[in-house]
């Protein structure tokens, strides 16, 4: 019996066309910022898929933040998130972040085992609306050296109801660079 992956690779003309790949950024040498600019305004929503790691030392985790249209004023963003770990007895906690732009996920660091990256799916809803604040939601997670890991759900608002999003920049909340192999892929959702 063929595997689902083999069967799917043989399908032509039957896959959803609701997602358009717009751009991919892959880090080949440590870099502080990953940006997507000149985002077309023809889609309903945007999605970014990340596989990321920072060069931070002394901790197995770092966080990623998003700035819309070069707006780095922390008070223009609101973030709430919940995260849980695989450690025995730990349950989710709801936290809010201040002093940052939109905190959109947790990633591994250079202290984590080689090859450990954080992964996440970031949705930006109604990014072209000029009548409401923009909503950003993320599901992300990491493996912390095989002992336990984190999964998290983040909700964010960019408190700007009059401007469409045309560019997005990602940095770490600690100011550390993204490590080699980090990849962000941008999709438009019809």
HULIN-V693629 format. One record per backbone hydrogen bond with DSSP energy under -1.0 kcal/mol. CO is the residue of the C=O (numbers start at 0). NH is the residue of the N-H. Records with the same first field share a line. If there is no record, write none. Layout:
CO=NH + NH
This chain:
2=6
3=7
4=8
6=9
7=10
17=189
19=187
22=185
24=183
26=180
30=177
33=169
35=167
44=188
45=123
46=186
47=121
48=184
49=119
50=182
51=117
52=178
61=106
62=172
63=103
64=170
65=101
66=168
67=70
72=75
73=76
75=158
77=156
78=96
79=154
80=94
81=152
82=92
83=150
86=89
92=82
94=80
101=65
104=63
106=61
107=53
108=111
112=115
117=51
118=140
119=49
120=138
121=47
122=136
123=45
125=128
126=164
133=157
134=124
135=155
136=122
137=153
138=120
139=151
140=118
141=149
142=144
143=146
147=143
148=85
149=141
150=83
151=139
152=81
153=137
154=79
155=135
156=77
157=133 + 159
165=38
166=68
167=35
168=66
169=33
170=64
176=54
177=30
178=181
181=26
182=50
183=24
184=48
185=21 + 22
186=46
187=19
188=43 + 44
